[in-house]
Amino acid sequence: MLAGAPAAAAETAATHPYAGMWVTADGRIRHHLLPNGRYEEARGGRECAYKGRYAVAGSHIEYWDDTGFTADGDFIDGVLHHGGMVLHRQRETPPARGC
């Protein structure tokens, strides 16, 4: 686990190349990694299923959901592996929905 305060997470994300939209092949799960260290996760028709903060160290990502849930994943060869899911970067990133 990364020890991450909100300020540290924002600082890491603002300069990290992984900020953007990451999507499963079927489009059902969508992780929008915002450049301010926050994320918004959509699941199916639920646009704001989860939201919170994240931090990236090297190729490892840690998530802290606003409800207290934590998760992590790894970027391997340009693909995000998270919780048994495989997410690919979407070329065009939509604007944040503001969950």
Protein Blocks (a to p, Z undefined) as FASTA:
>chain_A
ZZddfklmmmmmmmpckgccdddfklmaccdddfkopacddehjllblbgcddddehjac
cdddfkopacddddeehiaceehiacdddfbacddehZZ
